[in-house]
Amino acid sequence: MSYDISLCDPVTGETLELKEPHHMRGGTFAVGGTTEARLNVTYNYSQHYFRTIGEKGLRSIYGMTGAQSIPILRDAATLLTNDVAKNYWTPTEGNAQRALLQLVALAEICPDGVWNGD
C-alpha cells in the first residue's frame, strides 16, 4: 500500500505538470523522470507520519495548497533522524524524512497547487 500524492490544479483537479522533469523516487518512479507533480510514498513510513504530523498522518496535507503544506512537512521532517536505509521500503525515520523533503520540493515548485492523494 502507498500514498499516491499529487499537486493538482485548484480549478480542474488535474495533476499539475512541471516545466522540467523531476527524478524524485518513491514507491514508483519514471525512468527518465516525469513532469507530473506527483510522488508515490510507501505506507511503510506511516508510523512516522502519524507521530510527527498528527492523527491523519500524511493525509493531513490533502486539500491544502503547496504553500500551506510546506511548514507542516518541514516541521515533521525536522522531528525525524537521518538514518536513511539503502532499501527504500525499510521504514526508517531517514527514509520517511527523505519523502517529506521531496514533497516540500514539489510544494515549492507548485505553491498554488492543491494536494490530493491515495
KASULJO-V525447 format. One record per residue. N is the residue number from 1. RES is the residue in three letters. SS is DSSP state (2 for helix, 1 for strand, 0 for the rest). PHI is phi as a letter, one per 20 degrees, with the letter a starting at -180 (NA if undefined). NEAR is the number of other ideal C-beta (glycine too) atoms within 8 Angstrom. Layout:
N:RES:SS:PHI:NEAR / N:RES:SS:PHI:NEAR
//
This chain:
1:MET:0:NA:3 / 2:SER:1:b:10 / 3:TYR:1:e:11 / 4:ASP:1:d:8 / 5:ILE:1:d:13 / 6:SER:1:c:12 / 7:LEU:1:e:14 / 8:CYS:1:d:14 / 9:ASP:0:f:10 / 10:PRO:0:f:7 / 11:VAL:0:e:4 / 12:THR:0:e:5 / 13:GLY:0:m:6 / 14:GLU:0:f:6 / 15:THR:1:f:10 / 16:LEU:0:f:12 / 17:GLU:1:d:6 / 18:LEU:1:e:11 / 19:LYS:1:f:3 / 20:GLU:1:c:5 / 21:PRO:1:f:9 / 22:HIS:1:d:10 / 23:HIS:0:d:6 / 24:MET:0:f:9 / 25:ARG:0:d:5 / 26:GLY:0:c:13 / 27:GLY:0:f:7 / 28:THR:0:c:6 / 29:PHE:0:b:9 / 30:ALA:0:d:7 / 31:VAL:0:f:3 / 32:GLY:0:n:4 / 33:GLY:0:n:7 / 34:THR:1:b:8 / 35:THR:1:e:9 / 36:GLU:1:f:9 / 37:ALA:0:e:13 / 38:ARG:1:b:10 / 39:LEU:1:b:10 / 40:ASN:1:e:12 / 41:VAL:1:c:13 / 42:THR:1:f:13 / 43:TYR:2:f:8 / 44:ASN:2:g:7 / 45:TYR:2:e:12 / 46:SER:2:g:9 / 47:GLN:2:g:7 / 48:HIS:2:f:12 / 49:TYR:2:f:12 / 50:PHE:2:f:10 / 51:ARG:2:f:7 / 52:THR:2:e:9 / 53:ILE:0:d:12 / 54:GLY:0:p:6 / 55:GLU:0:g:5 / 56:LYS:0:e:7 / 57:GLY:2:l:10 / 58:LEU:2:f:12 / 59:ARG:2:f:9 / 60:SER:2:g:10 / 61:ILE:2:e:14 / 62:TYR:0:g:9 / 63:GLY:0:n:6 / 64:MET:0:e:10 / 65:THR:1:f:11 / 66:GLY:2:g:17 / 67:ALA:2:f:8 / 68:GLN:2:f:8 / 69:SER:2:e:13 / 70:ILE:2:g:12 / 71:PRO:2:f:6 / 72:ILE:2:f:12 / 73:LEU:2:f:14 / 74:ARG:2:f:10 / 75:ASP:2:g:9 / 76:ALA:2:f:12 / 77:ALA:2:f:11 / 78:THR:2:f:6 / 79:LEU:0:e:7 / 80:LEU:0:d:13 / 81:THR:0:e:7 / 82:ASN:0:e:7 / 83:ASP:0:e:7 / 84:VAL:0:f:9 / 85:ALA:0:e:9 / 86:LYS:0:f:3 / 87:ASN:0:e:5 / 88:TYR:0:g:9 / 89:TRP:0:f:6 / 90:THR:0:f:8 / 91:PRO:0:e:10 / 92:THR:0:e:10 / 93:GLU:2:f:10 / 94:GLY:2:f:12 / 95:ASN:2:f:13 / 96:ALA:2:f:13 / 97:GLN:2:f:14 / 98:ARG:2:g:9 / 99:ALA:2:f:12 / 100:LEU:2:f:13 / 101:LEU:2:f:10 / 102:GLN:2:f:11 / 103:LEU:2:f:14 / 104:VAL:2:g:12 / 105:ALA:2:g:10 / 106:LEU:2:f:14 / 107:ALA:2:f:15 / 108:GLU:2:f:9 / 109:ILE:2:f:9 / 110:CYS:0:c:12 / 111:PRO:0:f:10 / 112:ASP:0:e:7 / 113:GLY:0:f:14 / 114:VAL:1:d:11 / 115:TRP:1:f:15 / 116:ASN:1:b:10 / 117:GLY:0:a:10 / 118:ASP:0:n:5
//
